[in-house]
Amino acid sequence: MHPRSSPSARPRQLPRRLRSIRSLEDFEDAARRHLPAPLFGYIHAAADGQGAARRNREAFDEHEWLPSFLRDVSGRTMDVHVLGQEHAAPFGIAPMGICAMSAYRGDLVLADAAAAAGVPMVMSGSSLVRMEDVARANPRAWFQAYVTGDAGRTAALVDRVARAGFGTLVITVDVQAQPNIEYAYRLGFSTPLRPSLGLAWQGLSHPRWLLGTFARTLARHGMPHFENNDAHRGPPALSRSAIRDFSDRGTFTLDHLRAVRAQWTGKLVVKGILTADDARRVADAGADAIIVSNHGGRQLAGACATLRALPAVVAACPGLPVMLDSGVRRGTDVLQALALGARMVFVGRPFIQAAAVAGPAGVHHAMHLLREEVSRGMGMLGVTRLDQLHPGLLVRRPSIDRGARP
């Protein structure tokens, strides 16, 4: 058993602001109160409204469990082996951009918490902390890159990731076009953020965030920049005139992925796959693993929910570890994905909301809550190891079988 895998360990005395937080979902309202509206909107938003994100959640209600009792389940363990590494739980932290604007040094907070918990953390290419700093803090972290059809630009970024010390590179492929995250835009979000009276008021009306995150960052590290989109430093996170370069992402093809595979000597994961055909193509191009993802519903309105897409992708690549993100909020969500063939799942929004609300203590509490839910679910299902999960533990809801919406 992994030394950190015991689900019975309790966290230290919780800060007062966390004592009412009893599930990952509770962090959403707490973050809404704590963060300026544009930043909360960025975290919460999905493409063209909230429909795709909502359907990710609805998909977990399309099955019911068949629990099993009268078994000794006292020795439960949730260790999992993925890509040559042992992890203490079957979930990790998904990549999320501009974390350091929502929580002080947010990427490092997430990296440290993941290292302490023995689970993977994927650093976003749209982060504001240098990748080299995160790799030093957590040598087992993964790096997620947004790459383009510019071969030289992509090669330079991949080389930097290797020099930083990352062993796993995640290429996100569902970014051919910029999404319309209208909920965030209505609340004043832009990238970079544009100074305005409205933005100033948002800071002043959220003093704990203003002093604890933004002012603290400026005093100790200066204005945050987009540090990792390329091999060199990008624009500042707050500027009247700077422009982020989103060009060429639509030109990235399977040939470019093969070039990345030829250059990158570590583990290569492709994220954003929803179809069996795409899964087979990236497997043939040399991917070591796949993450079934619709970017948390942030890219394409109406995109297939990841849990619905998962079985076909697993069946298409029987020799490849398949993982999942988007919409996971409960331990039983984790177990459903594993029962349907995923090796691991990744959780995004709740962990950065936890970091924003309470820093490292918030993330540790979020992980503890999710671990406890996974462990309880395993006990009720009569399993002591994750490899005992299988599709036969699930049945489709009758209304789903009749073709009705959940």
C-alpha positions in Angstrom: 0.0 0.0 0.0 1.2 3.5 -0.8 2.3 5.2 2.4 -0.3 7.9 1.9 -3.2 5.7 0.7 -5.0 5.2 4.0 -8.4 6.9 3.8 -8.8 7.0 7.6 -6.3 9.8 8.3 -8.0 13.0 9.3 -6.7 16.4 8.4 -5.5 18.9 11.0 -7.9 21.2 12.7 -9.7 23.0 9.9 -9.7 26.8 9.5 -13.1 28.3 10.3 -13.9 29.0 6.7 -13.6 25.3 5.8 -15.7 23.9 8.6 -19.0 24.1 6.6 -17.4 22.6 3.4 -18.5 19.0 3.2 -18.2 18.3 -0.5 -16.3 19.6 -3.5 -19.5 21.2 -4.7 -19.5 23.4 -1.6 -16.4 25.2 -2.7 -18.2 26.8 -5.6 -20.4 29.1 -3.5 -17.4 29.9 -1.2 -15.3 30.8 -4.2 -18.1 32.9 -5.7 -18.1 35.0 -2.5 -14.3 35.2 -2.2 -13.2 36.0 -5.8 -13.8 39.1 -7.9 -16.6 38.3 -10.4 -14.4 38.2 -13.5 -12.1 35.6 -12.0 -14.9 33.5 -10.6 -16.6 33.8 -14.0 -13.4 32.5 -15.8 -13.3 29.4 -13.6 -17.0 28.7 -13.8 -17.7 29.5 -17.4 -18.4 27.0 -20.2 -18.8 27.4 -23.9 -21.9 29.4 -25.1 -23.5 29.1 -21.7 -23.3 26.3 -19.2 -24.9 23.5 -21.2 -21.9 21.3 -21.9 -20.7 21.5 -18.4 -24.1 20.7 -17.1 -24.3 17.6 -19.3 -21.0 16.4 -18.0 -22.6 16.3 -14.6 -25.9 14.8 -15.9 -24.0 11.8 -17.4 -23.0 10.6 -14.0 -26.8 10.3 -13.2 -27.5 7.9 -16.1 -26.3 4.9 -14.1 -27.3 3.3 -10.8 -25.0 1.1 -8.6 -25.6 -2.5 -7.7 -24.0 -2.6 -4.2 -22.7 -5.8 -2.7 -22.7 -6.6 1.0 -21.6 -9.4 3.5 -18.0 -9.0 2.5 -14.9 -8.0 4.5 -14.0 -4.6 3.0 -12.0 -3.3 6.0 -8.7 -3.4 4.1 -9.6 -1.0 1.2 -6.8 0.5 -0.8 -7.0 3.0 -3.6 -3.5 2.9 -5.0 -3.2 3.0 -8.8 -0.3 2.5 -11.2 -0.4 4.8 -14.2 2.5 5.6 -16.7 5.1 3.9 -14.6 4.2 5.7 -11.3 2.3 4.7 -8.2 -0.3 7.1 -7.0 -2.1 7.0 -3.7 -5.6 7.7 -5.2 -7.3 7.4 -8.6 -7.7 11.1 -9.1 -5.4 14.0 -9.8 -5.5 17.8 -10.4 -6.5 18.8 -14.0 -4.7 21.7 -15.7 -6.3 25.1 -15.1 -5.1 28.4 -16.4 -4.2 31.6 -14.5 -4.5 29.9 -11.1 -2.1 32.4 -9.6 -4.7 35.1 -10.1 -7.3 33.2 -8.0 -5.0 31.9 -5.3 -1.6 33.2 -4.2 1.0 31.3 -6.2 -1.9 28.9 -7.1 0.1 26.6 -9.3 2.6 25.9 -6.5 -0.2 25.5 -4.0 -1.7 22.7 -6.2 1.7 21.2 -7.0 2.6 21.0 -3.3 -0.8 19.6 -2.3 -0.6 16.9 -5.0 2.9 15.9 -3.9 1.8 15.6 -0.3 -1.2 13.5 -1.2 0.7 11.3 -3.7 -1.5 12.1 -6.7 -0.7 13.6 -10.1 -1.0 17.3 -10.8 -1.1 18.6 -14.4 0.3 22.1 -14.8 -1.4 24.3 -17.3 0.4 26.0 -20.2 -1.7 29.1 -19.4 -0.2 29.4 -16.0 1.4 32.4 -14.4 4.2 30.7 -12.4 7.3 29.5 -14.3 7.2 25.8 -15.1 10.7 25.4 -13.7 9.5 26.5 -10.3 6.6 24.0 -10.3 8.9 21.2 -11.5 11.3 21.9 -8.6 8.4 21.9 -6.1 6.9 18.7 -7.5 9.2 16.6 -9.7 6.4 14.2 -10.5 4.1 16.9 -11.9 2.9 16.7 -15.5 3.0 19.6 -17.9 0.1 20.4 -20.3 1.0 22.3 -23.5 -1.0 24.2 -26.0 0.9 23.7 -29.2 0.6 25.1 -32.7 1.4 24.2 -36.3 4.5 26.3 -36.1 7.1 23.5 -35.8 9.9 25.7 -34.5 7.8 27.3 -31.8 6.4 23.9 -30.7 9.8 22.3 -30.7 11.3 25.1 -28.5 8.5 24.8 -26.0 8.9 21.0 -25.8 12.6 21.4 -25.3 12.0 23.8 -22.5 9.6 21.4 -20.8 12.2 18.7 -21.0 14.9 21.0 -19.5 12.6 22.0 -16.7 12.5 18.3 -15.6 9.0 17.2 -16.4 8.7 13.5 -17.2 5.1 13.6 -18.6 3.9 16.0 -21.4 0.2 16.4 -22.0 -0.8 17.8 -25.4 -4.3 19.3 -25.4 -5.9 19.0 -28.8 -9.4 20.5 -28.5 -8.3 24.1 -28.9 -8.6 24.7 -32.6 -10.6 27.8 -32.1 -11.1 30.3 -29.2 -14.3 29.4 -27.3 -17.1 31.8 -26.4 -17.1 31.7 -22.6 -19.9 34.3 -22.5 -20.6 34.0 -18.7 -17.1 35.1 -17.9 -17.1 37.9 -20.5 -20.4 39.3 -19.2 -18.7 39.6 -15.8 -15.8 41.6 -17.2 -13.2 38.8 -17.9 -10.6 39.2 -20.6 -7.2 37.8 -21.2 -5.1 39.7 -20.3 -7.4 41.5 -17.8 -8.0 45.1 -18.8 -7.7 47.8 -16.0 -11.0 49.6 -15.5 -13.1 51.2 -12.8 -15.2 48.1 -12.7 -12.2 45.8 -12.2 -10.9 48.1 -9.5 -14.2 48.0 -7.7 -14.2 44.2 -7.9 -10.8 44.2 -6.2 -11.8 46.7 -3.5 -15.1 44.8 -2.8 -13.1 41.6 -2.2 -10.5 42.7 0.2 -9.3 39.2 1.3 -8.5 38.3 -2.3 -7.1 41.8 -3.0 -4.6 41.7 -0.1 -4.0 38.0 0.2 -3.6 37.2 -3.5 -3.2 40.2 -5.8 -1.3 42.7 -3.7 0.8 40.0 -2.1 1.8 38.7 -5.6 2.7 42.2 -6.8 4.8 42.9 -3.6 6.7 39.7 -3.7 6.9 38.8 -7.4 5.8 41.7 -9.5 3.1 41.7 -12.1 2.3 38.0 -13.1 2.9 37.1 -16.7 1.8 34.2 -18.9 5.1 32.3 -18.4 4.6 29.0 -20.2 2.6 29.3 -23.4 5.9 29.3 -25.3 9.6 28.8 -24.7 9.8 32.5 -23.6 7.8 34.7 -21.3 4.5 35.9 -22.5 2.4 39.0 -21.9 1.3 40.3 -18.4 -1.9 39.0 -16.9 -3.1 42.6 -16.4 -2.5 45.2 -19.2 -4.3 47.9 -21.1 -2.7 47.0 -24.4 -0.9 43.6 -24.3 -2.4 40.8 -26.5 -2.1 37.1 -26.1 -1.2 35.2 -29.2 -3.7 32.4 -29.9 -2.7 32.0 -33.5 -1.9 28.7 -35.3 -3.6 26.4 -32.8 -6.0 25.4 -35.6 -3.1 24.3 -37.8 -1.9 21.6 -35.4 -2.4 18.2 -37.0 -1.5 14.5 -36.5 1.8 15.1 -38.3 2.7 17.7 -35.8 1.8 15.3 -33.0 4.2 12.7 -34.5 6.9 15.4 -34.5 6.3 16.0 -30.8 6.5 12.3 -30.2 9.8 12.0 -32.1 11.3 14.9 -30.0 9.8 14.1 -26.6 11.5 11.2 -24.8 9.2 11.1 -21.7 5.6 9.9 -21.4 3.2 11.6 -23.9 -0.5 12.0 -23.1 -3.1 13.4 -25.5 -6.0 15.2 -23.9 -9.3 16.2 -25.5 -10.3 12.9 -27.2 -14.0 12.0 -27.4 -14.2 9.5 -30.3 -12.8 6.0 -30.9 -11.4 7.1 -34.3 -9.4 10.0 -32.8 -8.2 7.6 -30.0 -6.9 5.1 -32.5 -5.1 7.9 -34.5 -3.3 9.3 -31.5 -2.4 5.8 -30.3 -0.9 5.1 -33.7 1.0 8.4 -33.5 2.8 7.2 -30.4 0.7 8.5 -27.4 1.4 6.7 -24.2 -2.1 7.5 -22.7 -5.3 9.4 -23.5 -7.4 11.7 -21.4 -11.1 11.7 -22.5 -12.0 15.3 -22.1 -14.3 18.1 -23.4 -12.3 20.7 -21.6 -14.8 20.9 -18.8 -17.4 21.9 -21.4 -15.4 25.1 -22.1 -14.7 24.6 -25.8 -17.7 23.3 -27.8 -21.4 23.8 -26.7 -23.1 20.4 -27.1 -19.9 18.4 -26.9 -20.5 14.8 -25.8 -20.2 14.3 -22.1 -17.0 12.6 -21.2 -18.5 9.7 -19.3 -20.6 8.8 -22.3 -17.6 8.9 -24.6 -15.4 6.9 -22.3 -16.4 3.3 -23.1 -15.9 3.6 -26.8 -12.4 5.1 -26.4 -11.4 2.4 -23.9 -12.6 -0.3 -26.4 -10.7 1.4 -29.2 -7.3 1.3 -27.4 -7.2 -1.8 -25.2 -3.5 -1.5 -24.6 -3.4 2.2 -23.6 -4.2 3.8 -20.3 -7.4 5.9 -20.7 -8.2 8.6 -18.2 -11.0 11.1 -17.9 -11.8 14.7 -16.8 -14.7 17.1 -16.9 -17.6 17.1 -14.5 -16.1 14.9 -11.7 -17.4 16.1 -8.3 -18.0 13.1 -6.2 -16.2 9.9 -5.1 -18.9 7.9 -6.8 -18.2 9.8 -10.0 -14.6 8.6 -9.8 -15.7 5.1 -9.2 -18.2 5.2 -12.2 -15.4 6.3 -14.5 -13.1 3.5 -13.2 -15.8 0.9 -13.5 -16.3 2.0 -17.2 -12.6 1.6 -18.0 -10.8 4.7 -16.9 -7.5 4.3 -15.1 -7.7 7.6 -13.4 -9.7 10.8 -13.4 -8.8 14.5 -13.1 -10.7 17.2 -11.2 -10.2 20.9 -12.1 -12.6 23.7 -10.9 -13.1 22.5 -7.3 -9.4 22.3 -6.6 -8.6 25.9 -7.7 -11.7 27.1 -5.9 -10.4 25.4 -2.8 -7.0 27.0 -3.2 -8.7 30.4 -3.7 -10.9 30.1 -0.6 -8.3 28.7 1.8 -4.9 28.2 0.1 -3.1 24.9 0.9 -5.5 24.0 3.7 -8.4 24.3 1.2 -6.8 21.9 -1.3 -5.8 19.4 1.3 -9.4 19.5 2.6 -10.8 19.0 -0.9 -8.6 16.0 -1.5 -9.5 14.5 1.9 -13.2 14.9 1.1 -12.8 13.2 -2.2 -10.7 10.3 -0.8 -13.3 9.7 1.9 -16.0 9.5 -0.7 -14.1 7.1 -2.9 -13.3 4.9 0.1 -17.0 4.8 1.3 -18.1 4.0 -2.2 -15.7 1.1 -2.5 -16.9 -0.3 0.9 -20.6 -0.1 -0.2 -19.8 -1.8 -3.5 -18.0 -4.6 -1.8 -14.6 -4.0 -3.3 -11.2 -3.5 -1.7 -9.1 -2.7 -4.8 -9.8 -0.5 -7.7 -9.2 -3.3 -10.2 -12.3 -5.0 -8.8 -14.5 -2.3 -10.3 -16.2 -3.4 -13.6 -19.3 -2.4 -15.7 -21.4 -5.1 -14.2 -21.7 -3.0 -11.0 -23.7 -0.4 -12.9 -27.1 -0.5 -14.6 -28.7 2.1 -16.8 -31.5 4.0 -15.3 -34.9 2.9 -16.8 -35.7 6.4 -18.0 -32.4 6.5 -19.9 -33.1 3.1 -21.6 -36.4 4.5 -22.8 -34.5 7.4 -24.4 -35.7 10.1 -22.0 -33.4 12.8 -20.8 -32.1 12.3 -17.3 
